[in-house]
Amino acid sequence: MKQTTVNQDSAQRWLRETTSQVRARQMVLLSVRLVQLVAQISAFWFLAFIMHLIVVEQQAALFNDLLPLVASLCVWGLCVYLADFLGTNVKQSIERELEHSIHHILNSQQIAITRRFSATFWQQLLLVNLSDLGDYFVQYSVQKYLSVCTPIVVLLVIFPINYLVALCLLLTLPIVPLFMILVGFGAANLHRKHFVALERLGDLFSDRLKALPMITANGQHQQQAERLSTASNIVNRRTMNVVSIAFLSSSVLDFFATVSIALIAVFIGFTMLGELSIGPKINLHTGLFMLLVAPLLFSELRALGKFYHQKAKADAGAERFSQVLAESAKENVGVKTKSDLVEGSFKGVAWLNYQIHTPALHASKLVLQPNDWILLSGVSGSGKTALLEAFLGCRQATHTMKAEIALLSQHACILDASLAFNLHLGSAAYSSSTLERMLAEVGLADWLLSLPDGLHTQLGDLPAMSGGEAQRLALARILLLQKEIVLLDEPTAHLSDEQRRDIANLIREKLADKTVIWASHHSLPEKWFTQSWTIIDSEIQVLS
């Protein structure tokens, strides 16, 4: 509970800071909407005047009478278009800025930040929450100001005409936001629970897909299907709770707005018929004008009610965004640039009192020379992966490895692109023959021949690749890109014994002239390594 409160506080603080940064753009949009409101009220005034002229005065409307109405309608329409145009542009610019900040964090910390959150978390953040935050800053935030300004303008316009109508509207006005506040108290909490349920359902489904062979081998299809069905029903119930809150909010607004306008219409009608003689006299001009303008008092509040769920969505999105920023702030690392990395720049390092801030790791002395092979060991969770991430520059540490570094992890990164792109990663410096030669070096020549389009075959779910084939492909990529240092994060962890031996021997053969740091739980030939590091109680100890 305490952690949730801290997350909510940081999310609200981030929302306030970001709102202050986009305030100028919001004020421009608000100004256009206010001009639109003035033009709309002016159009109602001139329309009511023309109707009074035709119906009561029995006179034809002349060109000079119609010109102000036409001008007001033109300004009104122009402002509607301009507000939509500006709103779209501002929303896109805000989303681009937020997306850029996320991409900057991903570029600087890469796997160090991505593995702290689930795949569903990142999917929701980039595909859903960014759009929700854009809607909040452009629609809800602007509408909040407009919902305050519009009633003031309407009351100031109506009060000189008939103070009783203005007082009646003023008395009914506070009821609407009061019920909005009461209804909205639980909306953010419901949205937050809904997003958590969606994320958990996505993670559950993704995990079951990955474990499908194991589920099949153990005959667990029925049990897992029932579990997914139960989780899906939970999400459906929470979705309906959110929808019911939205309908309740809209119904409350519609009810009070309808009752208030009906009372005003009855009062104006009976006054014009002479049945009531309270307050100033009302003719068709002023009566029709007040009936046209009075709904504006509630229309912007109703629009705010329509956007009110965006506040709850933005709260949930801001909580996710602030979590990423908080994790990123712990590291505060920069992106390595080509100016920092020159070919052949690695001459070896000798570090004293090496420390990593998160998680806390330290070593009294670390020495790494070109062509060294380091065996990195330690129990699960001791920090082996964190150390490799620090060498990559993805975590804040006291020393930086200035060299071109490649990483081969437990799960090979296979992009949803062509086989050729998966090898050269967009570089045009490699010919097809070079790519084919690299695949042959790692034992994938026959696999390449079996592909329908050769190097142009699109990889993804199909064609299916075994774990060994994926690791061989990742190794071919490393050989092609010619990095100075290669970090191996248990690359054979999820392979069979035979595949593990084959991949380990292949790595040793192909990377013998590279500087290699190999983190592994499995035994490897000691003769391969020049040093052995082990992590015990957050200390990196050099054994040989």
RODOGU-251408 format. One line per field, with one value per residue (C-alpha): residue number from 1; chain; x, y, z. Coordinates in pm, 1 decimal. Layout:
RODOGU-251408
k	c(NUM,...);
c	c(A,...);
x	c(X,...);
y	c(Y,...);
z	c(Z,...);
END
This chain:
RODOGU-251408
k	c(1,2,3,4,5,6,7,8,9,10,11,12,13,14,15,16,17,18,19,20,21,22,23,24,25,26,27,28,29,30,31,32,33,34,35,36,37,38,39,40,41,42,43,44,45,46,47,48,49,50,51,52,53,54,55,56,57,58,59,60,61,62,63,64,65,66,67,68,69,70,71,72,73,74,75,76,77,78,79,80,81,82,83,84,85,86,87,88,89,90,91,92,93,94,95,96,97,98,99,100,101,102,103,104,105,106,107,108,109,110,111,112,113,114,115,116,117,118,119,120,121,122,123,124,125,126,127,128,129,130,131,132,133,134,135,136,137,138,139,140,141,142,143,144,145,146,147,148,149,150,151,152,153,154,155,156,157,158,159,160,161,162,163,164,165,166,167,168,169,170,171,172,173,174,175,176,177,178,179,180,181,182,183,184,185,186,187,188,189,190,191,192,193,194,195,196,197,198,199,200,201,202,203,204,205,206,207,208,209,210,211,212,213,214,215,216,217,218,219,220,221,222,223,224,225,226,227,228,229,230,231,232,233,234,235,236,237,238,239,240,241,242,243,244,245,246,247,248,249,250,251,252,253,254,255,256,257,258,259,260,261,262,263,264,265,266,267,268,269,270,271,272,273,274,275,276,277,278,279,280,281,282,283,284,285,286,287,288,289,290,291,292,293,294,295,296,297,298,299,300,301,302,303,304,305,306,307,308,309,310,311,312,313,314,315,316,317,318,319,320,321,322,323,324,325,326,327,328,329,330,331,332,333,334,335,336,337,338,339,340,341,342,343,344,345,346,347,348,349,350,351,352,353,354,355,356,357,358,359,360,361,362,363,364,365,366,367,368,369,370,371,372,373,374,375,376,377,378,379,380,381,382,383,384,385,386,387,388,389,390,391,392,393,394,395,396,397,398,399,400,401,402,403,404,405,406,407,408,409,410,411,412,413,414,415,416,417,418,419,420,421,422,423,424,425,426,427,428,429,430,431,432,433,434,435,436,437,438,439,440,441,442,443,444,445,446,447,448,449,450,451,452,453,454,455,456,457,458,459,460,461,462,463,464,465,466,467,468,469,470,471,472,473,474,475,476,477,478,479,480,481,482,483,484,485,486,487,488,489,490,491,492,493,494,495,496,497,498,499,500,501,502,503,504,505,506,507,508,509,510,511,512,513,514,515,516,517,518,519,520,521,522,523,524,525,526,527,528,529,530,531,532,533,534,535,536,537,538,539,540,541,542,543,544);
c	c(A,A,A,A,A,A,A,A,A,A,A,A,A,A,A,A,A,A,A,A,A,A,A,A,A,A,A,A,A,A,A,A,A,A,A,A,A,A,A,A,A,A,A,A,A,A,A,A,A,A,A,A,A,A,A,A,A,A,A,A,A,A,A,A,A,A,A,A,A,A,A,A,A,A,A,A,A,A,A,A,A,A,A,A,A,A,A,A,A,A,A,A,A,A,A,A,A,A,A,A,A,A,A,A,A,A,A,A,A,A,A,A,A,A,A,A,A,A,A,A,A,A,A,A,A,A,A,A,A,A,A,A,A,A,A,A,A,A,A,A,A,A,A,A,A,A,A,A,A,A,A,A,A,A,A,A,A,A,A,A,A,A,A,A,A,A,A,A,A,A,A,A,A,A,A,A,A,A,A,A,A,A,A,A,A,A,A,A,A,A,A,A,A,A,A,A,A,A,A,A,A,A,A,A,A,A,A,A,A,A,A,A,A,A,A,A,A,A,A,A,A,A,A,A,A,A,A,A,A,A,A,A,A,A,A,A,A,A,A,A,A,A,A,A,A,A,A,A,A,A,A,A,A,A,A,A,A,A,A,A,A,A,A,A,A,A,A,A,A,A,A,A,A,A,A,A,A,A,A,A,A,A,A,A,A,A,A,A,A,A,A,A,A,A,A,A,A,A,A,A,A,A,A,A,A,A,A,A,A,A,A,A,A,A,A,A,A,A,A,A,A,A,A,A,A,A,A,A,A,A,A,A,A,A,A,A,A,A,A,A,A,A,A,A,A,A,A,A,A,A,A,A,A,A,A,A,A,A,A,A,A,A,A,A,A,A,A,A,A,A,A,A,A,A,A,A,A,A,A,A,A,A,A,A,A,A,A,A,A,A,A,A,A,A,A,A,A,A,A,A,A,A,A,A,A,A,A,A,A,A,A,A,A,A,A,A,A,A,A,A,A,A,A,A,A,A,A,A,A,A,A,A,A,A,A,A,A,A,A,A,A,A,A,A,A,A,A,A,A,A,A,A,A,A,A,A,A,A,A,A,A,A,A,A,A,A,A,A,A,A,A,A,A,A,A,A,A,A,A,A,A,A,A,A,A,A,A,A,A,A,A,A,A,A,A,A,A,A,A,A,A,A,A,A,A,A,A,A,A,A,A,A,A,A,A,A,A,A,A,A,A,A,A,A,A,A,A,A,A,A,A,A,A,A,A,A,A,A,A,A,A,A,A,A);
x	c(0.0,281.8,461.0,137.3,94.1,452.5,395.2,74.8,245.6,534.1,285.4,87.9,408.8,518.2,176.3,200.5,554.7,465.3,149.5,356.8,585.3,295.9,99.2,175.8,37.3,-269.6,-334.1,-320.4,-577.5,-790.9,-783.7,-915.9,-1194.4,-1290.9,-1308.7,-1526.9,-1754.5,-1789.0,-1866.2,-2127.4,-2300.0,-2294.4,-2452.3,-2730.4,-2794.1,-2827.9,-3036.9,-3278.5,-3296.6,-3384.6,-3652.0,-3799.9,-3792.0,-3974.7,-4224.7,-4307.0,-4226.4,-4353.6,-4060.4,-3832.3,-3470.5,-3248.7,-2891.3,-2757.1,-2949.9,-2813.3,-2452.4,-2360.4,-2516.3,-2321.4,-1998.2,-2048.8,-2121.0,-1806.1,-1588.1,-1752.0,-1684.9,-1328.9,-1254.8,-1398.0,-1166.0,-868.7,-926.8,-939.4,-629.2,-429.6,-551.3,-435.0,-94.9,-40.7,-141.7,98.5,383.5,331.1,317.2,636.4,814.5,701.4,794.8,1134.0,1202.0,1111.2,1332.9,1619.6,1590.2,1572.5,1875.1,2081.7,1996.2,1860.8,1819.4,1900.7,1568.8,1358.0,1392.7,1272.3,921.6,717.2,662.4,295.1,398.1,603.7,331.9,68.2,301.3,397.4,71.2,-194.2,-62.6,118.6,-203.7,-400.6,-153.8,-177.0,-557.1,-528.1,-298.5,-491.7,-854.4,-914.5,-675.0,-802.1,-1163.9,-1113.2,-1028.3,-1304.7,-1559.5,-1474.0,-1465.3,-1782.8,-2030.5,-1879.4,-1921.1,-2277.2,-2384.4,-2229.0,-2424.4,-2758.6,-2746.1,-2808.0,-3099.7,-3274.6,-3111.5,-3366.1,-3269.3,-2901.8,-2958.9,-3152.2,-2866.9,-2615.3,-2798.8,-2816.7,-2462.6,-2267.6,-2471.9,-2312.0,-1942.8,-2032.3,-2170.6,-1879.8,-1639.2,-1837.3,-1854.8,-1492.7,-1347.1,-1336.0,-1278.4,-898.3,-872.1,-1093.1,-885.9,-566.9,-700.9,-821.1,-475.9,-312.0,-558.1,-489.1,-113.8,-142.0,-368.0,-123.1,170.4,-23.3,-115.0,240.6,390.5,152.6,243.3,613.2,551.9,321.0,553.8,575.3,197.0,146.5,397.5,225.0,-132.4,-221.8,-423.2,-758.4,-624.0,-441.2,-741.9,-958.2,-703.0,-695.7,-1075.9,-1087.6,-836.9,-1031.8,-1355.3,-1182.7,-1071.5,-1424.1,-1577.0,-1332.2,-1396.2,-1769.8,-1703.1,-1513.9,-1787.5,-2060.4,-1877.5,-1858.3,-2233.1,-2316.0,-2112.0,-2276.6,-2626.7,-2583.3,-2469.6,-2752.3,-3016.3,-2924.5,-2860.0,-3200.3,-3386.2,-3215.8,-3286.2,-3646.4,-3703.0,-3559.3,-3774.8,-4090.8,-4008.1,-3937.0,-4249.6,-4488.3,-4329.1,-4374.7,-4738.5,-4797.2,-4867.8,-4563.7,-4457.9,-4146.3,-3833.1,-3759.4,-3987.0,-3894.4,-3969.9,-3899.2,-3554.4,-3427.3,-3622.5,-3500.9,-3147.6,-3143.3,-3284.2,-3011.5,-2730.8,-2834.3,-2737.5,-2382.8,-2358.8,-2377.2,-2245.9,-1882.2,-1935.2,-2089.2,-1788.7,-1565.4,-1765.7,-1706.7,-1333.5,-1335.4,-1230.8,-915.7,-803.5,-823.2,-643.7,-377.4,-324.1,-263.5,-39.0,156.1,215.9,375.7,572.8,701.4,807.3,1024.8,1167.8,1238.5,1422.4,1610.0,1711.1,1880.1,2122.5,2155.0,2379.0,2434.5,2438.4,2775.3,2851.9,3088.8,3314.2,3370.8,3430.3,3703.0,3810.1,4086.1,4039.9,4037.4,4388.0,4288.4,4170.4,4289.2,4026.1,4059.4,3755.5,3504.5,3142.4,2794.2,2520.1,2209.3,2231.6,2521.5,2828.5,3193.1,3542.2,3871.4,4048.0,3950.3,4199.9,4096.2,4341.6,4280.1,4207.1,4137.2,3874.1,3694.4,3467.0,3205.7,3025.7,2789.3,2455.4,2133.3,2051.3,2404.2,2440.4,2616.3,2376.7,2390.8,2770.7,2754.3,2495.6,2730.4,3009.8,2766.6,2703.6,2342.4,2399.1,2571.8,2917.0,3236.7,3423.9,3323.0,3433.3,3530.8,3513.2,3273.1,3085.5,2844.4,2615.4,2493.2,2226.5,2018.3,1752.1,1885.0,1728.0,1556.3,1395.4,1073.6,1265.4,1457.7,1738.9,1985.3,1869.4,1898.8,2263.7,2381.1,2124.5,2071.8,2432.0,2480.1,2850.7,2803.2,2742.7,2519.8,2823.0,2966.2,2641.2,2622.7,2983.3,2909.2,2611.1,2826.9,3090.8,2836.3,2689.4,2373.6,2448.5,2197.7,1937.2,1983.1,1923.8,1598.4,1453.9,1204.7,1358.9,1714.0,1857.8,1534.0,1320.8,1122.8,1194.4,949.2,717.3,779.1,999.2,1039.0,1391.3,1530.0,1715.3,2045.7,1975.0,1878.9,2203.1,2406.9,2238.8,2316.4,2677.3,2699.0,2579.7,2855.4,3119.5,2993.6,2989.1,3343.2,3304.1,3612.5,3457.1,3189.5,2977.5,2811.4,2519.5,2459.1,2406.0,2356.4,2120.5,1804.6,1961.2,1987.7,2315.6,2415.9,2326.1,2504.3,2828.8,2803.8,2732.6,3001.1,3265.4,3153.5,3179.2,3525.9,3637.5,3499.4,3572.6,3917.8,4080.0,3824.6,3803.3,3526.8,3347.6,3133.8,2873.2,2767.1,2616.4,2743.5,3094.3,3328.3,3686.0,3921.3,4188.1,3966.5,3989.5,4268.4,4080.3,3790.0,3561.9,3292.1,3030.1,2980.7,2777.5,2782.3,3160.4,3331.3,3622.5,3907.2,4006.2,4281.7);
y	c(0.0,240.7,166.8,229.1,565.6,662.2,566.7,771.0,1073.4,1058.8,1013.8,1322.4,1520.4,1416.5,1512.8,1859.7,1912.3,1800.6,2012.9,2321.3,2241.7,2228.8,2515.2,2764.8,2532.2,2465.5,2839.1,2893.7,2619.1,2760.4,3107.9,2969.5,2786.2,3104.5,3300.0,3017.5,3057.2,3433.4,3382.9,3118.5,3346.3,3631.9,3408.4,3313.7,3681.5,3781.1,3471.8,3551.9,3913.4,3805.3,3564.3,3842.1,4074.4,3825.9,3676.5,3967.7,4279.2,4119.9,4267.3,4112.7,4058.8,4289.8,4229.2,4447.7,4230.8,3904.5,4019.8,4004.7,3656.3,3530.1,3682.7,3523.0,3184.2,3209.2,3294.8,3014.0,2756.4,2879.7,2849.4,2495.7,2393.4,2576.8,2422.5,2071.5,2138.4,2282.0,2012.0,1735.6,1898.3,1966.3,1610.1,1465.6,1689.3,1594.3,1223.8,1259.7,1425.6,1156.4,881.7,1043.9,1047.5,677.3,594.2,791.1,583.0,261.2,362.0,454.2,160.1,-99.5,-442.2,-301.5,-115.1,-339.2,-649.8,-465.8,-454.5,-710.9,-708.3,-626.4,-326.0,-181.2,-261.4,-81.0,212.7,272.8,179.7,288.5,510.2,758.7,822.1,852.7,1111.0,1306.7,1313.3,1427.7,1721.9,1837.3,1751.7,1711.4,1982.8,2241.3,2139.4,2186.5,2554.4,2595.1,2446.6,2724.3,3009.6,2919.1,2938.8,3272.8,3414.7,3278.4,3417.9,3757.1,3764.0,3654.1,3855.6,4201.2,4055.7,3874.4,3837.5,3577.4,3336.5,3397.8,3331.7,3012.7,2886.2,2989.6,2787.2,2469.3,2498.7,2364.8,2042.6,1912.0,1936.1,1812.1,1487.2,1464.3,1474.7,1212.7,979.9,1039.5,946.2,577.3,609.3,638.3,342.2,131.4,225.3,139.1,-203.1,-252.9,-181.1,-414.9,-689.8,-634.5,-651.2,-970.0,-1132.5,-1041.7,-1180.1,-1497.4,-1554.8,-1481.0,-1719.6,-1998.3,-1952.3,-1978.0,-2287.7,-2455.5,-2754.9,-2820.1,-2783.7,-3032.3,-3278.4,-3275.6,-3275.4,-2945.5,-2787.9,-2805.5,-2671.2,-2380.6,-2298.1,-2277.8,-2053.8,-1820.8,-1819.1,-1721.8,-1440.4,-1321.8,-1310.9,-1100.1,-852.0,-846.4,-767.7,-485.6,-352.5,-343.0,-163.9,107.6,131.5,155.7,445.5,621.4,570.8,687.8,1005.7,1081.0,1007.7,1238.8,1523.8,1472.9,1455.9,1778.5,1966.6,1861.7,1952.9,2294.2,2386.5,2264.2,2491.4,2789.5,2712.7,2692.7,3022.0,3202.9,3058.3,3155.9,3501.1,3561.9,3443.5,3690.0,3422.8,3532.0,3889.6,3830.9,4014.7,4198.0,4155.4,3895.3,3917.6,3667.1,3814.7,3789.4,3473.7,3278.5,3406.0,3286.6,2947.9,2911.3,3025.5,2850.3,2499.1,2628.2,2659.9,2281.5,2172.3,2232.2,2058.8,1766.3,1766.3,1761.4,1464.8,1290.5,1350.5,1281.9,919.2,1053.8,1182.9,832.6,687.4,957.4,883.2,517.1,607.0,862.3,601.1,371.6,658.7,775.2,417.9,409.8,754.2,652.6,338.4,538.9,805.1,537.3,475.8,813.3,679.4,820.0,665.5,570.0,753.9,677.0,958.3,759.3,434.0,412.6,92.9,-79.2,157.0,-115.5,-144.1,-304.1,-165.8,-184.2,-50.0,6.6,19.1,-56.8,-4.6,-38.5,163.8,-46.4,-325.1,-263.4,-445.5,-369.0,-501.2,-389.9,-442.7,-556.2,-610.0,-689.4,-716.2,-764.4,-1129.9,-1217.8,-1482.5,-1429.3,-1686.3,-1504.7,-1720.9,-1674.3,-1796.5,-1688.2,-1328.1,-1246.3,-975.7,-1137.0,-987.4,-648.3,-649.7,-724.7,-447.6,-205.6,-301.9,-230.7,115.3,42.4,86.2,359.8,255.7,423.7,315.1,295.4,40.2,245.3,-16.8,-162.3,-434.4,-706.5,-912.3,-1267.7,-1346.6,-1648.4,-1560.4,-1455.7,-1136.2,-1221.9,-917.2,-928.9,-855.7,-1034.7,-1275.8,-1035.9,-745.8,-965.2,-1011.1,-666.3,-459.2,-209.1,-164.8,-171.8,-255.3,-631.9,-828.1,-1133.4,-1357.7,-1221.7,-1290.5,-1642.4,-1705.9,-1597.0,-1830.6,-2113.1,-2045.3,-2101.3,-2413.3,-2261.4,-2322.3,-2608.6,-2412.1,-2118.5,-2345.7,-2468.0,-2116.2,-2022.6,-1680.9,-1728.7,-1415.0,-1228.1,-1465.4,-1276.2,-1407.4,-1410.2,-1687.3,-1861.1,-2020.3,-2178.7,-2175.2,-2399.1,-2245.5,-2363.8,-2213.7,-1880.7,-1869.7,-1959.8,-1676.4,-1432.5,-1553.0,-1496.0,-1139.8,-1082.4,-1222.8,-1002.0,-679.4,-737.8,-604.9,-580.8,-727.5,-996.6,-1046.2,-1386.0,-1398.7,-1772.9,-1821.8,-2198.9,-2184.8,-2311.2,-2560.1,-2936.4,-3092.7,-3171.4,-2823.7,-2671.1,-2850.1,-2764.2,-2393.5,-2363.8,-2520.2,-2302.0,-1987.2,-2086.0,-2153.5,-1837.2,-1590.3,-1715.8,-1388.8,-1167.2,-1036.1,-1243.0,-1231.1,-1543.4,-1567.0,-1927.5,-2170.3,-2469.8,-2605.9,-2499.4,-2610.4,-2413.5,-2403.3,-2169.6,-1888.3,-1658.9,-1536.2,-1641.9,-1390.7,-1484.7,-1270.8,-1347.8,-1121.1,-831.3,-850.0,-933.2,-1156.2,-1240.1,-1604.0,-1632.2);
z	c(0.0,88.6,-240.1,-433.9,-260.7,-346.4,-711.8,-724.0,-568.5,-816.7,-1102.0,-996.8,-959.2,-1309.3,-1450.2,-1294.9,-1424.2,-1775.6,-1774.9,-1691.9,-1986.5,-2236.1,-2076.8,-2354.7,-2622.7,-2409.6,-2369.5,-2746.8,-2793.7,-2510.8,-2669.3,-2996.9,-2813.0,-2626.1,-2951.9,-3083.8,-2780.0,-2830.8,-3201.0,-3113.4,-2859.5,-3111.6,-3374.9,-3129.0,-3052.1,-3417.1,-3496.9,-3212.5,-3333.2,-3688.5,-3561.3,-3346.3,-3648.0,-3870.1,-3621.1,-3390.2,-3593.1,-3916.4,-4106.6,-4365.7,-4267.5,-4472.5,-4584.5,-4303.8,-4055.0,-4198.4,-4238.1,-3863.5,-3839.7,-4141.4,-4010.7,-3667.6,-3825.4,-4040.8,-3740.9,-3544.5,-3816.4,-3868.3,-3496.5,-3486.5,-3770.3,-3620.1,-3274.8,-3423.5,-3634.4,-3344.4,-3107.0,-3341.0,-3393.2,-3022.9,-2931.9,-3189.6,-3074.1,-2708.4,-2796.1,-3001.4,-2708.7,-2465.1,-2710.9,-2766.6,-2392.7,-2370.8,-2668.7,-2514.5,-2197.8,-2400.2,-2608.1,-2305.2,-2079.2,-2323.4,-2161.0,-1816.5,-1820.7,-2046.3,-1831.2,-1518.7,-1665.9,-1854.1,-2230.2,-2170.8,-1959.1,-2246.1,-2497.5,-2290.5,-2226.0,-2589.7,-2763.3,-2511.8,-2233.1,-2459.3,-2651.8,-2326.0,-2194.2,-2520.3,-2490.6,-2129.4,-2203.3,-2511.9,-2440.2,-2067.6,-1946.6,-2197.6,-2139.3,-1765.4,-1817.3,-2074.8,-1833.8,-1588.8,-1840.5,-2034.0,-1740.7,-1637.8,-1990.0,-2022.6,-1684.4,-1764.7,-2091.9,-1942.7,-1618.9,-1780.3,-1977.6,-1691.4,-1353.5,-1236.8,-1515.6,-1437.4,-1064.9,-1140.3,-1358.9,-1094.9,-827.8,-1037.6,-1173.5,-867.9,-860.9,-1181.6,-1081.9,-731.9,-869.8,-1114.9,-820.8,-627.3,-927.0,-1021.9,-683.4,-766.5,-1141.0,-1126.3,-890.6,-1118.4,-1423.5,-1238.8,-1141.4,-1497.8,-1642.1,-1390.1,-1484.4,-1855.3,-1799.1,-1595.1,-1852.4,-2129.2,-1930.6,-1850.1,-2214.3,-2331.3,-2074.3,-2175.5,-2542.2,-2460.1,-2249.0,-2502.2,-2563.8,-2188.3,-2150.4,-2433.7,-2290.8,-1951.3,-2084.0,-1916.9,-2199.8,-2018.7,-1688.5,-1851.1,-2071.3,-1757.6,-1590.1,-1892.1,-1897.4,-1529.1,-1583.1,-1888.0,-1686.4,-1420.7,-1687.4,-1834.1,-1495.2,-1434.2,-1783.7,-1712.8,-1382.7,-1570.7,-1835.8,-1570.0,-1405.4,-1743.4,-1803.3,-1451.0,-1495.2,-1831.0,-1698.0,-1398.5,-1622.4,-1872.1,-1599.3,-1421.2,-1744.3,-1882.6,-1562.9,-1540.6,-1902.9,-1869.5,-1567.6,-1755.7,-2059.9,-1845.7,-1673.0,-2002.0,-2166.9,-1888.1,-1862.5,-2237.6,-2209.6,-1926.6,-1666.8,-1465.1,-1402.4,-1195.6,-1299.4,-1625.7,-1925.1,-2182.9,-2554.3,-2831.8,-2895.4,-2538.3,-2455.8,-2758.8,-2704.8,-2341.8,-2444.0,-2706.8,-2477.0,-2153.3,-2275.8,-2330.2,-1952.9,-1925.4,-2265.9,-2173.9,-1839.4,-2028.0,-2260.8,-1953.1,-1827.1,-2160.3,-2119.9,-1745.8,-1791.8,-1961.7,-1622.7,-1477.1,-1780.7,-1758.3,-1388.6,-1468.9,-1764.5,-1561.9,-1293.2,-1552.6,-1704.5,-1366.0,-1282.1,-1595.1,-1517.6,-1157.7,-1268.3,-1530.9,-1277.5,-1066.3,-1350.2,-1526.5,-1801.6,-2146.9,-2490.6,-2628.7,-2951.0,-3235.0,-3116.2,-2797.2,-2981.8,-3242.6,-3410.3,-3219.3,-2924.8,-2656.2,-2509.0,-2181.9,-1847.7,-1487.4,-1249.8,-876.9,-649.9,-925.8,-814.0,-960.2,-793.5,-872.7,-769.5,-533.1,-667.7,-606.3,-678.0,-529.4,-862.2,-1212.2,-1492.7,-1848.8,-2137.1,-2510.8,-2600.2,-2236.6,-2173.0,-1840.3,-1676.5,-1465.3,-1209.3,-917.2,-786.5,-955.7,-868.4,-757.0,-1022.8,-1319.0,-1573.0,-1399.3,-1427.6,-1800.2,-1842.6,-1666.2,-1908.0,-2192.7,-2046.2,-1953.2,-1578.7,-1384.4,-1262.8,-1147.4,-1462.1,-1827.5,-2082.9,-2389.7,-2659.8,-2912.1,-2727.2,-2836.0,-2614.6,-2667.1,-2407.7,-2312.4,-2567.0,-2906.5,-3039.3,-3368.7,-3531.0,-3731.4,-4050.8,-4323.5,-4245.5,-4409.0,-4190.4,-3880.3,-3970.9,-4083.6,-3882.5,-4162.6,-4273.6,-4651.1,-4623.8,-4645.3,-4964.3,-4992.1,-5029.9,-4703.7,-4520.8,-4663.2,-4559.4,-4202.0,-4184.3,-4316.5,-4049.6,-3773.4,-3934.9,-4084.4,-4452.9,-4484.5,-4289.4,-4528.2,-4828.5,-4672.9,-4650.0,-4924.9,-5004.2,-4881.4,-4722.3,-4798.1,-4590.2,-4328.7,-3979.6,-3693.1,-3580.5,-3913.1,-4024.1,-3682.5,-3539.0,-3268.1,-2976.0,-3117.3,-3460.7,-3303.1,-3102.7,-3411.6,-3601.6,-3318.2,-3317.8,-3694.4,-3636.2,-3378.7,-3614.1,-3895.2,-3692.5,-3558.8,-3205.1,-2983.8,-2670.1,-2658.4,-2346.8,-2312.1,-2068.4,-2033.0,-2409.4,-2366.7,-2066.9,-2240.8,-2480.6,-2462.4,-2350.9,-2708.0,-2833.2,-2533.7,-2616.0,-2986.0,-2927.8,-2657.7,-2883.5,-3173.9,-2960.5,-2845.7,-3202.6,-3359.7,-3077.5,-2978.3,-3091.8,-2912.6,-2558.4,-2400.1,-2064.1,-2027.0,-1751.3,-1703.3,-1452.3,-1645.7,-1630.5,-1908.5,-1981.8,-1757.4,-2028.7,-2231.2,-1974.6,-1865.2,-1556.3,-1337.8,-1164.1,-916.3,-740.7,-371.6,-140.4,-391.0,-427.0,-755.7,-661.5,-899.3,-846.3,-1105.9);
END
